[in-house]
């Protein structure tokens, strides 16, 4: 028979799954739209399928480059899946280069020397379903805005209570205030030269993306930052400490 799914997610991962199932003999139409039509088949057969790159992992590393002011090239990604993030990075004055299967966050100079790159411009974000700004990059973006020049507003429309990382960023010296589904971020990167820094401290991760955001915050905090309950991070990142260390970070995983 025929099945119609209304309100289906439009994310690339859903389309990729449908493409794989179709290659196995399924009959699915409407990928990338909120309406999927499925015609039942008697059986599926084997196929070979390459899963699409993880756009959230790619976006996290691009935000890491934007935070530190360094040059980070993410290869093997699909830039067309990252347009919402890339648009906001451009608004924040982060220099970006885009290739057919790579995106690069470039270095940016600052008046305070190489240790303090020019602060990003405060840029508001509201999370939406794809192709809008992804909720899975909200925590990382908030960390970036903690160093921005100016005040930004972050609104979470997918998971209204996805702000467990706010209190932990405050422990590091961030200036954040939550108002309902919004968080007001007062950036530390004043353009008049009176800039502040995040300061290392023990923090606790509550979920996967909060873990990533706190690790990124530790990259730019003075001193040492300890992120506890970091086991969450392994659900979404493959050896994140090794990859960041290869870029110059100093991260060590300690077993409790």
Rosetta blueprint (number, residue, H / E / L):
1 X L
2 X E
3 X E
4 X E
5 X E
6 X E
7 X L
8 X L
9 X L
10 X L
11 X L
12 X H
13 X H
14 X H
15 X H
16 X H
17 X H
18 X H
19 X H
20 X H
21 X H
22 X H
23 X H
24 X L
25 X L
26 X L
27 X E
28 X E
29 X E
30 X L
31 X L
32 X L
33 X L
34 X L
35 X E
36 X E
37 X E
38 X E
39 X E
40 X L
41 X L
42 X L
43 X L
44 X L
45 X L
46 X L
47 X L
48 X L
49 X L
50 X L
51 X L
52 X L
53 X L
54 X L
55 X H
56 X H
57 X H
58 X H
59 X H
60 X H
61 X H
62 X H
63 X H
64 X H
65 X H
66 X H
67 X H
68 X H
69 X L
70 X L
71 X L
72 X E
73 X E
74 X E
75 X E
76 X L
77 X L
78 X L
79 X H
80 X H
81 X H
82 X L
83 X H
84 X H
85 X H
86 X H
87 X H
88 X H
89 X H
90 X H
91 X H
92 X L
93 X L
94 X L
95 X L
96 X E
97 X E
98 X E
99 X L
100 X L
101 X L
102 X E
103 X E
104 X E
105 X E
106 X L
107 X L
108 X L
109 X L
110 X L
111 X L
112 X L
113 X L
114 X L
115 X L
116 X L
117 X L
118 X L
119 X L
120 X L
121 X E
122 X L
123 X L
124 X L
125 X E
126 X E
127 X E
128 X L
129 X L
130 X L
131 X L
132 X L
133 X E
134 X L
135 X H
136 X H
137 X H
138 X H
139 X H
140 X H
141 X H
142 X H
143 X H
144 X H
145 X H
146 X L
147 X L
148 X L
149 X E
150 X L
151 X E
152 X E
153 X E
154 X E
155 X E
156 X L
157 X L
158 X L
159 X L
160 X L
161 X L
162 X L
163 X L
164 X H
165 X H
166 X H
167 X H
168 X H
169 X H
170 X H
171 X H
172 X L
173 X L
174 X L
175 X E
176 X E
177 X E
178 X E
179 X E
180 X L
181 X L
182 X E
183 X E
184 X E
185 X E
186 X E
187 X L
188 X L
189 X L
190 X L
191 X L
192 X L
193 X L
194 X L
195 X L
196 X L
197 X L
198 X L
199 X E
200 X L
201 X L
202 X E
203 X E
204 X E
205 X L
206 X L
207 X L
208 X H
209 X H
210 X H
211 X H
212 X H
213 X H
214 X H
215 X H
216 X H
217 X H
218 X H
219 X H
220 X H
221 X L
222 X E
223 X L
224 X L
225 X L
226 X E
227 X E
228 X E
229 X L
230 X H
231 X H
232 X H
233 X H
234 X H
235 X H
236 X L
237 X L
238 X L
239 X L
240 X H
241 X H
242 X H
243 X H
244 X H
245 X H
246 X H
247 X L
248 X L
249 X L
250 X L
251 X L
252 X L
253 X L
254 X L
255 X L
256 X L
